[in-house]
């Protein structure tokens, strides 16, 4: 993990941006979000697809969003543009 963090910081100093893909799968996701200096997150699509009909997924997405926002991460919004998403989650900005 230390090597990944150093590599990301080095490339960020050159102007690169990074995202955590498929966030929410696995138990170490929150620790990755906290430790790695990424700019964006993409919540795993399996949570987003049935967001309006699955209260458990809605709660998980809200929790992930709250933690990510607190840590200064941004969503990859083009993957989240679906009817009803912002109704449940609210604006990230």
Biopython code that builds the backbone (N, CA, C, O; Angstrom):
import numpy as np
from Bio.PDB.StructureBuilder import StructureBuilder

atoms = [
    (1, "UNK", "N", (0.825, -1.183, 0.000)),
    (1, "UNK", "CA", (0.000, 0.000, 0.000)),
    (1, "UNK", "C", (0.875, 1.253, 0.000)),
    (1, "UNK", "O", (0.550, 2.239, -0.662)),
    (2, "UNK", "N", (1.963, 1.217, 0.728)),
    (2, "UNK", "CA", (2.859, 2.365, 0.787)),
    (2, "UNK", "C", (3.416, 2.706, -0.595)),
    (2, "UNK", "O", (3.512, 3.879, -0.955)),
    (3, "UNK", "N", (3.783, 1.685, -1.365)),
    (3, "UNK", "CA", (4.315, 1.926, -2.718)),
    (3, "UNK", "C", (3.253, 2.553, -3.620)),
    (3, "UNK", "O", (3.554, 3.447, -4.411)),
    (4, "UNK", "N", (2.032, 2.091, -3.501)),
    (4, "UNK", "CA", (0.945, 2.655, -4.313)),
    (4, "UNK", "C", (0.725, 4.118, -3.952)),
    (4, "UNK", "O", (0.557, 4.960, -4.833)),
    (5, "UNK", "N", (0.726, 4.417, -2.666)),
    (5, "UNK", "CA", (0.537, 5.791, -2.223)),
    (5, "UNK", "C", (1.653, 6.699, -2.745)),
    (5, "UNK", "O", (1.387, 7.795, -3.238)),
    (6, "UNK", "N", (2.893, 6.243, -2.634)),
    (6, "UNK", "CA", (4.027, 7.037, -3.118)),
    (6, "UNK", "C", (3.966, 7.243, -4.629)),
    (6, "UNK", "O", (4.253, 8.332, -5.125)),
    (7, "UNK", "N", (3.594, 6.203, -5.350)),
    (7, "UNK", "CA", (3.495, 6.271, -6.804)),
    (7, "UNK", "C", (2.417, 7.268, -7.219)),
    (7, "UNK", "O", (2.624, 8.075, -8.125)),
    (8, "UNK", "N", (1.268, 7.206, -6.551)),
    (8, "UNK", "CA", (0.182, 8.142, -6.856)),
    (8, "UNK", "C", (0.610, 9.570, -6.562)),
    (8, "UNK", "O", (0.381, 10.462, -7.378)),
    (9, "UNK", "N", (1.226, 9.800, -5.410)),
    (9, "UNK", "CA", (1.674, 11.163, -5.065)),
    (9, "UNK", "C", (2.677, 11.693, -6.094)),
    (9, "UNK", "O", (2.624, 12.863, -6.475)),
    (10, "UNK", "N", (3.575, 10.840, -6.532)),
    (10, "UNK", "CA", (4.581, 11.264, -7.514)),
    (10, "UNK", "C", (3.929, 11.659, -8.840)),
    (10, "UNK", "O", (4.258, 12.695, -9.417)),
    (11, "UNK", "N", (3.005, 10.828, -9.315)),
    (11, "UNK", "CA", (2.327, 11.143, -10.569)),
    (11, "UNK", "C", (1.384, 12.338, -10.431)),
    (11, "UNK", "O", (1.207, 13.090, -11.389)),
    (12, "UNK", "N", (0.779, 12.525, -9.261)),
    (12, "UNK", "CA", (-0.063, 13.697, -9.034)),
    (12, "UNK", "C", (0.767, 14.972, -9.102)),
    (12, "UNK", "O", (0.286, 16.007, -9.563)),
    (13, "UNK", "N", (2.014, 14.895, -8.644)),
    (13, "UNK", "CA", (2.875, 16.077, -8.708)),
    (13, "UNK", "C", (3.174, 16.470, -10.154)),
    (13, "UNK", "O", (3.593, 17.595, -10.428)),
    (14, "UNK", "N", (2.955, 15.528, -11.077)),
    (14, "UNK", "CA", (3.140, 15.797, -12.503)),
    (14, "UNK", "C", (1.836, 16.212, -13.181)),
    (14, "UNK", "O", (1.803, 16.457, -14.387)),
    (15, "UNK", "N", (0.758, 16.288, -12.386)),
    (15, "UNK", "CA", (-0.511, 16.743, -12.926)),
    (15, "UNK", "C", (-1.546, 15.659, -13.197)),
    (15, "UNK", "O", (-2.620, 15.955, -13.720)),
    (16, "UNK", "N", (-1.245, 14.419, -12.855)),
    (16, "UNK", "CA", (-2.191, 13.331, -13.074)),
    (16, "UNK", "C", (-3.266, 13.324, -11.984)),
    (16, "UNK", "O", (-3.033, 13.796, -10.871)),
    (17, "UNK", "N", (-4.425, 12.794, -12.309)),
    (17, "UNK", "CA", (-5.509, 12.588, -11.345)),
    (17, "UNK", "C", (-5.788, 11.094, -11.257)),
    (17, "UNK", "O", (-5.508, 10.345, -12.193)),
    (18, "UNK", "N", (-6.338, 10.670, -10.131)),
    (18, "UNK", "CA", (-6.586, 9.254, -9.896)),
    (18, "UNK", "C", (-7.987, 9.037, -9.335)),
    (18, "UNK", "O", (-8.561, 9.909, -8.683)),
    (19, "UNK", "N", (-8.518, 7.849, -9.609)),
    (19, "UNK", "CA", (-9.821, 7.453, -9.094)),
    (19, "UNK", "C", (-9.754, 6.041, -8.550)),
    (19, "UNK", "O", (-8.985, 5.208, -9.031)),
    (20, "UNK", "N", (-10.572, 5.782, -7.538)),
    (20, "UNK", "CA", (-10.781, 4.412, -7.074)),
    (20, "UNK", "C", (-11.982, 3.887, -7.832)),
    (20, "UNK", "O", (-13.066, 4.466, -7.762)),
    (21, "UNK", "N", (-11.799, 2.801, -8.552)),
    (21, "UNK", "CA", (-12.859, 2.230, -9.380)),
    (21, "UNK", "C", (-13.599, 1.144, -8.599)),
    (21, "UNK", "O", (-13.014, 0.468, -7.753)),
    (22, "UNK", "N", (-14.877, 0.987, -8.888)),
    (22, "UNK", "CA", (-15.718, -0.038, -8.258)),
    (22, "UNK", "C", (-15.687, 0.050, -6.743)),
    (22, "UNK", "O", (-15.632, -0.967, -6.052)),
    (23, "UNK", "N", (-15.722, 1.279, -6.231)),
    (23, "UNK", "CA", (-15.646, 1.478, -4.793)),
    (23, "UNK", "C", (-16.859, 0.857, -4.110)),
    (23, "UNK", "O", (-17.984, 0.968, -4.597)),
    (24, "UNK", "N", (-16.621, 0.216, -2.997)),
    (24, "UNK", "CA", (-17.679, -0.409, -2.211)),
    (24, "UNK", "C", (-17.602, -1.920, -2.202)),
    (24, "UNK", "O", (-18.290, -2.568, -1.413)),
    (25, "UNK", "N", (-16.792, -2.485, -3.051)),
    (25, "UNK", "CA", (-16.608, -3.937, -3.060)),
    (25, "UNK", "C", (-15.402, -4.269, -2.195)),
    (25, "UNK", "O", (-14.335, -3.678, -2.364)),
    (26, "UNK", "N", (-15.557, -5.189, -1.290)),
    (26, "UNK", "CA", (-14.439, -5.592, -0.430)),
    (26, "UNK", "C", (-14.448, -4.842, 0.887)),
    (26, "UNK", "O", (-15.046, -3.771, 0.994)),
    (27, "UNK", "N", (-13.799, -5.389, 1.869)),
    (27, "UNK", "CA", (-13.818, -4.827, 3.212)),
    (27, "UNK", "C", (-12.812, -3.706, 3.428)),
    (27, "UNK", "O", (-12.946, -2.933, 4.376)),
    (28, "UNK", "N", (-11.816, -3.606, 2.572)),
    (28, "UNK", "CA", (-10.777, -2.605, 2.810)),
    (28, "UNK", "C", (-11.013, -1.317, 2.032)),
    (28, "UNK", "O", (-10.137, -0.452, 2.010)),
    (29, "UNK", "N", (-12.155, -1.167, 1.399)),
    (29, "UNK", "CA", (-12.399, 0.000, 0.569)),
    (29, "UNK", "C", (-12.279, 1.317, 1.330)),
    (29, "UNK", "O", (-11.674, 2.263, 0.825)),
    (30, "UNK", "N", (-12.840, 1.397, 2.528)),
    (30, "UNK", "CA", (-12.761, 2.644, 3.281)),
    (30, "UNK", "C", (-11.331, 2.970, 3.676)),
    (30, "UNK", "O", (-10.948, 4.140, 3.692)),
    (31, "UNK", "N", (-10.543, 1.967, 3.990)),
    (31, "UNK", "CA", (-9.146, 2.254, 4.324)),
    (31, "UNK", "C", (-8.392, 2.737, 3.089)),
    (31, "UNK", "O", (-7.533, 3.613, 3.199)),
    (32, "UNK", "N", (-8.698, 2.181, 1.909)),
    (32, "UNK", "CA", (-8.082, 2.668, 0.679)),
    (32, "UNK", "C", (-8.472, 4.123, 0.441)),
    (32, "UNK", "O", (-7.631, 4.945, 0.078)),
    (33, "UNK", "N", (-9.725, 4.430, 0.643)),
    (33, "UNK", "CA", (-10.207, 5.787, 0.428)),
    (33, "UNK", "C", (-9.492, 6.773, 1.342)),
    (33, "UNK", "O", (-9.194, 7.897, 0.937)),
    (34, "UNK", "N", (-9.221, 6.362, 2.549)),
    (34, "UNK", "CA", (-8.556, 7.231, 3.507)),
    (34, "UNK", "C", (-7.056, 7.340, 3.234)),
    (34, "UNK", "O", (-6.485, 8.422, 3.370)),
    (35, "UNK", "N", (-6.413, 6.240, 2.853)),
    (35, "UNK", "CA", (-4.950, 6.231, 2.737)),
    (35, "UNK", "C", (-4.427, 6.697, 1.383)),
    (35, "UNK", "O", (-3.381, 7.342, 1.313)),
    (36, "UNK", "N", (-5.140, 6.380, 0.313)),
    (36, "UNK", "CA", (-4.627, 6.714, -1.011)),
    (36, "UNK", "C", (-5.041, 8.123, -1.422)),
    (36, "UNK", "O", (-6.200, 8.500, -1.248)),
    (37, "UNK", "N", (-4.122, 8.896, -1.957)),
    (37, "UNK", "CA", (-4.417, 10.290, -2.311)),
    (37, "UNK", "C", (-5.122, 10.415, -3.663)),
    (37, "UNK", "O", (-4.659, 11.139, -4.544)),
    (38, "UNK", "N", (-6.241, 9.706, -3.823)),
    (38, "UNK", "CA", (-6.981, 9.753, -5.077)),
    (38, "UNK", "C", (-7.884, 10.980, -5.100)),
    (38, "UNK", "O", (-8.217, 11.544, -4.058)),
    (39, "UNK", "N", (-8.271, 11.379, -6.297)),
    (39, "UNK", "CA", (-9.107, 12.564, -6.473)),
    (39, "UNK", "C", (-10.592, 12.217, -6.586)),
    (39, "UNK", "O", (-11.456, 12.980, -6.154)),
    (40, "UNK", "N", (-10.869, 11.058, -7.171)),
    (40, "UNK", "CA", (-12.236, 10.668, -7.500)),
    (40, "UNK", "C", (-12.539, 9.262, -7.008)),
    (40, "UNK", "O", (-11.639, 8.460, -6.758)),
    (41, "UNK", "N", (-13.827, 8.986, -6.876)),
    (41, "UNK", "CA", (-14.260, 7.611, -6.646)),
    (41, "UNK", "C", (-15.390, 7.299, -7.623)),
    (41, "UNK", "O", (-16.153, 8.176, -8.028)),
    (42, "UNK", "N", (-15.469, 6.036, -7.982)),
    (42, "UNK", "CA", (-16.593, 5.516, -8.766)),
    (42, "UNK", "C", (-17.195, 4.401, -7.935)),
    (42, "UNK", "O", (-16.596, 3.337, -7.773)),
    (43, "UNK", "N", (-18.380, 4.652, -7.410)),
    (43, "UNK", "CA", (-19.056, 3.632, -6.613)),
    (43, "UNK", "C", (-19.431, 2.483, -7.525)),
    (43, "UNK", "O", (-19.869, 2.692, -8.657)),
    (44, "UNK", "N", (-19.259, 1.277, -7.032)),
    (44, "UNK", "CA", (-19.549, 0.093, -7.829)),
    (44, "UNK", "C", (-20.963, 0.147, -8.398)),
    (44, "UNK", "O", (-21.922, 0.448, -7.687)),
    (45, "UNK", "N", (-21.074, -0.148, -9.690)),
    (45, "UNK", "CA", (-22.340, -0.060, -10.394)),
    (45, "UNK", "C", (-23.440, -0.946, -9.847)),
    (45, "UNK", "O", (-24.620, -0.645, -10.031)),
    (46, "UNK", "N", (-23.087, -2.022, -9.184)),
    (46, "UNK", "CA", (-24.119, -2.906, -8.624)),
    (46, "UNK", "C", (-24.938, -2.194, -7.551)),
    (46, "UNK", "O", (-26.093, -2.553, -7.320)),
    (47, "UNK", "N", (-24.358, -1.187, -6.890)),
    (47, "UNK", "CA", (-25.100, -0.404, -5.899)),
    (47, "UNK", "C", (-25.972, 0.652, -6.565)),
    (47, "UNK", "O", (-27.053, 0.972, -6.072)),
    (48, "UNK", "N", (-25.501, 1.190, -7.682)),
    (48, "UNK", "CA", (-26.185, 2.291, -8.339)),
    (48, "UNK", "C", (-27.384, 1.811, -9.154)),
    (48, "UNK", "O", (-28.413, 2.485, -9.193)),
    (49, "UNK", "N", (-27.263, 0.670, -9.797)),
    (49, "UNK", "CA", (-28.310, 0.194, -10.712)),
    (49, "UNK", "C", (-29.699, 0.141, -10.086)),
    (49, "UNK", "O", (-30.678, 0.536, -10.719)),
    (50, "UNK", "N", (-29.792, -0.339, -8.861)),
    (50, "UNK", "CA", (-31.117, -0.469, -8.235)),
    (50, "UNK", "C", (-31.261, 0.454, -7.026)),
    (50, "UNK", "O", (-31.929, 0.116, -6.048)),
    (51, "UNK", "N", (-30.638, 1.596, -7.106)),
    (51, "UNK", "CA", (-30.627, 2.547, -6.001)),
    (51, "UNK", "C", (-32.029, 2.942, -5.557)),
    (51, "UNK", "O", (-32.284, 3.077, -4.361)),
    (52, "UNK", "N", (-32.934, 3.127, -6.502)),
    (52, "UNK", "CA", (-34.290, 3.558, -6.170)),
    (52, "UNK", "C", (-35.134, 2.466, -5.531)),
    (52, "UNK", "O", (-36.088, 2.770, -4.814)),
    (53, "UNK", "N", (-34.809, 1.215, -5.772)),
    (53, "UNK", "CA", (-35.649, 0.131, -5.271)),
    (53, "UNK", "C", (-35.009, -0.679, -4.142)),
    (53, "UNK", "O", (-35.674, -1.535, -3.558)),
    (54, "UNK", "N", (-33.750, -0.432, -3.824)),
    (54, "UNK", "CA", (-33.057, -1.210, -2.811)),
    (54, "UNK", "C", (-32.591, -0.292, -1.678)),
    (54, "UNK", "O", (-31.581, 0.397, -1.825)),
    (55, "UNK", "N", (-33.308, -0.271, -0.551)),
    (55, "UNK", "CA", (-32.942, 0.636, 0.539)),
    (55, "UNK", "C", (-31.560, 0.345, 1.145)),
    (55, "UNK", "O", (-30.907, 1.254, 1.657)),
    (56, "UNK", "N", (-31.119, -0.900, 1.088)),
    (56, "UNK", "CA", (-29.789, -1.229, 1.605)),
    (56, "UNK", "C", (-28.708, -0.587, 0.735)),
    (56, "UNK", "O", (-27.760, 0.003, 1.252)),
    (57, "UNK", "N", (-28.853, -0.703, -0.573)),
    (57, "UNK", "CA", (-27.880, -0.081, -1.471)),
    (57, "UNK", "C", (-27.909, 1.440, -1.344)),
    (57, "UNK", "O", (-26.866, 2.093, -1.386)),
    (58, "UNK", "N", (-29.103, 1.995, -1.189)),
    (58, "UNK", "CA", (-29.223, 3.444, -1.019)),
    (58, "UNK", "C", (-28.469, 3.897, 0.240)),
    (58, "UNK", "O", (-27.769, 4.909, 0.211)),
    (59, "UNK", "N", (-28.610, 3.157, 1.330)),
    (59, "UNK", "CA", (-27.912, 3.504, 2.579)),
    (59, "UNK", "C", (-26.400, 3.375, 2.415)),
    (59, "UNK", "O", (-25.649, 4.213, 2.913)),
    (60, "UNK", "N", (-25.948, 2.324, 1.717)),
    (60, "UNK", "CA", (-24.508, 2.148, 1.491)),
    (60, "UNK", "C", (-23.935, 3.269, 0.638)),
    (60, "UNK", "O", (-22.852, 3.777, 0.928)),
    (61, "UNK", "N", (-24.651, 3.659, -0.410)),
    (61, "UNK", "CA", (-24.183, 4.744, -1.273)),
    (61, "UNK", "C", (-24.134, 6.054, -0.498)),
    (61, "UNK", "O", (-23.193, 6.831, -0.659)),
    (62, "UNK", "N", (-25.122, 6.306, 0.332)),
    (62, "UNK", "CA", (-25.115, 7.522, 1.139)),
    (62, "UNK", "C", (-23.939, 7.530, 2.114)),
    (62, "UNK", "O", (-23.298, 8.563, 2.306)),
    (63, "UNK", "N", (-23.657, 6.387, 2.728)),
    (63, "UNK", "CA", (-22.526, 6.303, 3.663)),
    (63, "UNK", "C", (-21.198, 6.516, 2.936)),
    (63, "UNK", "O", (-20.345, 7.273, 3.400)),
    (64, "UNK", "N", (-21.029, 5.850, 1.802)),
    (64, "UNK", "CA", (-19.802, 6.014, 1.016)),
    (64, "UNK", "C", (-19.652, 7.469, 0.599)),
    (64, "UNK", "O", (-18.559, 8.030, 0.677)),
    (65, "UNK", "N", (-20.739, 8.078, 0.158)),
    (65, "UNK", "CA", (-20.705, 9.463, -0.305)),
    (65, "UNK", "C", (-20.330, 10.419, 0.818)),
    (65, "UNK", "O", (-19.551, 11.349, 0.608)),
    (66, "UNK", "N", (-20.877, 10.199, 2.002)),
    (66, "UNK", "CA", (-20.570, 11.066, 3.142)),
    (66, "UNK", "C", (-19.090, 10.982, 3.510)),
    (66, "UNK", "O", (-18.439, 12.005, 3.724)),
    (67, "UNK", "N", (-18.567, 9.775, 3.583)),
    (67, "UNK", "CA", (-17.153, 9.600, 3.924)),
    (67, "UNK", "C", (-16.260, 10.204, 2.834)),
    (67, "UNK", "O", (-15.304, 10.918, 3.135)),
    (68, "UNK", "N", (-16.573, 9.917, 1.586)),
    (68, "UNK", "CA", (-15.759, 10.432, 0.479)),
    (68, "UNK", "C", (-15.767, 11.955, 0.454)),
    (68, "UNK", "O", (-14.719, 12.577, 0.281)),
    (69, "UNK", "N", (-16.928, 12.552, 0.625)),
    (69, "UNK", "CA", (-17.019, 14.015, 0.629)),
    (69, "UNK", "C", (-16.196, 14.605, 1.776)),
    (69, "UNK", "O", (-15.504, 15.606, 1.594)),
    (70, "UNK", "N", (-16.272, 13.990, 2.942)),
    (70, "UNK", "CA", (-15.504, 14.460, 4.100)),
    (70, "UNK", "C", (-14.004, 14.414, 3.827)),
    (70, "UNK", "O", (-13.253, 15.263, 4.306)),
    (71, "UNK", "N", (-13.572, 13.415, 3.051)),
    (71, "UNK", "CA", (-12.153, 13.261, 2.716)),
    (71, "UNK", "C", (-11.745, 14.066, 1.481)),
    (71, "UNK", "O", (-10.593, 13.999, 1.053)),
    (72, "UNK", "N", (-12.679, 14.824, 0.907)),
    (72, "UNK", "CA", (-12.357, 15.672, -0.233)),
    (72, "UNK", "C", (-12.307, 14.968, -1.574)),
    (72, "UNK", "O", (-11.710, 15.480, -2.521)),
    (73, "UNK", "N", (-12.928, 13.797, -1.667)),
    (73, "UNK", "CA", (-12.959, 13.056, -2.938)),
    (73, "UNK", "C", (-14.189, 13.487, -3.730)),
    (73, "UNK", "O", (-15.181, 13.933, -3.153)),
    (74, "UNK", "N", (-14.120, 13.352, -5.045)),
    (74, "UNK", "CA", (-15.231, 13.723, -5.919)),
    (74, "UNK", "C", (-15.739, 12.487, -6.653)),
    (74, "UNK", "O", (-14.981, 11.552, -6.913)),
    (75, "UNK", "N", (-17.052, 12.491, -6.990)),
    (75, "UNK", "CA", (-17.594, 11.354, -7.735)),
    (75, "UNK", "C", (-17.287, 11.471, -9.221)),
    (75, "UNK", "O", (-17.110, 12.570, -9.745)),
    (76, "UNK", "N", (-17.227, 10.340, -9.885)),
    (76, "UNK", "CA", (-17.193, 10.330, -11.343)),
    (76, "UNK", "C", (-18.648, 10.412, -11.771)),
    (76, "UNK", "O", (-19.315, 9.392, -11.944)),
    (77, "UNK", "N", (-19.129, 11.626, -11.938)),
    (77, "UNK", "CA", (-20.558, 11.877, -12.084)),
    (77, "UNK", "C", (-21.169, 11.273, -13.336)),
    (77, "UNK", "O", (-22.346, 10.912, -13.327)),
    (78, "UNK", "N", (-20.408, 11.153, -14.406)),
    (78, "UNK", "CA", (-21.001, 10.623, -15.627)),
    (78, "UNK", "C", (-21.506, 9.196, -15.430)),
    (78, "UNK", "O", (-22.358, 8.739, -16.192)),
    (79, "UNK", "N", (-21.008, 8.497, -14.445)),
    (79, "UNK", "CA", (-21.459, 7.142, -14.175)),
    (79, "UNK", "C", (-22.678, 7.121, -13.257)),
    (79, "UNK", "O", (-23.313, 6.079, -13.092)),
    (80, "UNK", "N", (-23.003, 8.247, -12.667)),
    (80, "UNK", "CA", (-24.094, 8.316, -11.701)),
    (80, "UNK", "C", (-25.320, 9.028, -12.228)),
    (80, "UNK", "O", (-26.298, 9.179, -11.496)),
    (81, "UNK", "N", (-25.302, 9.470, -13.470)),
    (81, "UNK", "CA", (-26.417, 10.218, -14.009)),
    (81, "UNK", "C", (-27.544, 9.264, -14.388)),
    (81, "UNK", "O", (-27.615, 8.766, -15.511)),
    (82, "UNK", "N", (-28.404, 9.031, -13.437)),
    (82, "UNK", "CA", (-29.565, 8.186, -13.688)),
    (82, "UNK", "C", (-30.735, 8.768, -12.917)),
    (82, "UNK", "O", (-30.533, 9.394, -11.877)),
    (83, "UNK", "N", (-31.950, 8.578, -13.401)),
    (83, "UNK", "CA", (-33.123, 9.170, -12.740)),
    (83, "UNK", "C", (-33.205, 8.794, -11.269)),
    (83, "UNK", "O", (-33.066, 7.625, -10.908)),
    (84, "UNK", "N", (-33.428, 9.777, -10.437)),
    (84, "UNK", "CA", (-33.651, 9.536, -9.017)),
    (84, "UNK", "C", (-32.408, 9.521, -8.161)),
    (84, "UNK", "O", (-32.513, 9.564, -6.936)),
    (85, "UNK", "N", (-31.231, 9.462, -8.762)),
    (85, "UNK", "CA", (-30.031, 9.340, -7.945)),
    (85, "UNK", "C", (-29.864, 10.541, -7.023)),
    (85, "UNK", "O", (-29.677, 10.378, -5.818)),
    (86, "UNK", "N", (-29.931, 11.736, -7.578)),
    (86, "UNK", "CA", (-29.704, 12.933, -6.762)),
    (86, "UNK", "C", (-30.858, 13.182, -5.797)),
    (86, "UNK", "O", (-30.697, 13.897, -4.808)),
    (87, "UNK", "N", (-32.016, 12.597, -6.079)),
    (87, "UNK", "CA", (-33.137, 12.717, -5.145)),
    (87, "UNK", "C", (-32.769, 12.063, -3.810)),
    (87, "UNK", "O", (-33.060, 12.606, -2.744)),
    (88, "UNK", "N", (-32.133, 10.905, -3.878)),
    (88, "UNK", "CA", (-31.785, 10.174, -2.664)),
    (88, "UNK", "C", (-30.496, 10.676, -2.018)),
    (88, "UNK", "O", (-30.366, 10.690, -0.794)),
    (89, "UNK", "N", (-29.552, 11.083, -2.851)),
    (89, "UNK", "CA", (-28.229, 11.395, -2.330)),
    (89, "UNK", "C", (-28.026, 12.875, -2.063)),
    (89, "UNK", "O", (-27.292, 13.237, -1.144)),
    (90, "UNK", "N", (-28.650, 13.724, -2.833)),
    (90, "UNK", "CA", (-28.421, 15.147, -2.712)),
    (90, "UNK", "C", (-27.171, 15.530, -3.468)),
    (90, "UNK", "O", (-26.449, 14.676, -3.982)),
    (91, "UNK", "N", (-26.929, 16.805, -3.528)),
    (91, "UNK", "CA", (-25.785, 17.312, -4.288)),
    (91, "UNK", "C", (-24.499, 17.046, -3.548)),
    (91, "UNK", "O", (-24.430, 17.210, -2.330)),
    (92, "UNK", "N", (-23.476, 16.637, -4.276)),
    (92, "UNK", "CA", (-22.163, 16.379, -3.685)),
    (92, "UNK", "C", (-21.410, 17.690, -3.480)),
    (92, "UNK", "O", (-20.577, 17.798, -2.580)),
    (93, "UNK", "N", (-21.699, 18.667, -4.302)),
    (93, "UNK", "CA", (-20.968, 19.946, -4.258)),
    (93, "UNK", "C", (-21.376, 20.768, -3.060)),
    (93, "UNK", "O", (-20.865, 21.870, -2.864)),
]
sb = StructureBuilder()
sb.init_structure("model")
sb.init_model(0)
sb.init_chain("A")
sb.init_seg("    ")
for serial, (resi, resn, name, xyz) in enumerate(atoms, 1):
    if name == "N":
        sb.init_residue(resn, " ", resi, " ")
    sb.init_atom(name, np.array(xyz, "f"), 0.0, 1.0, " ", f" {name:<3s}", serial, name[0])
structure = sb.get_structure()
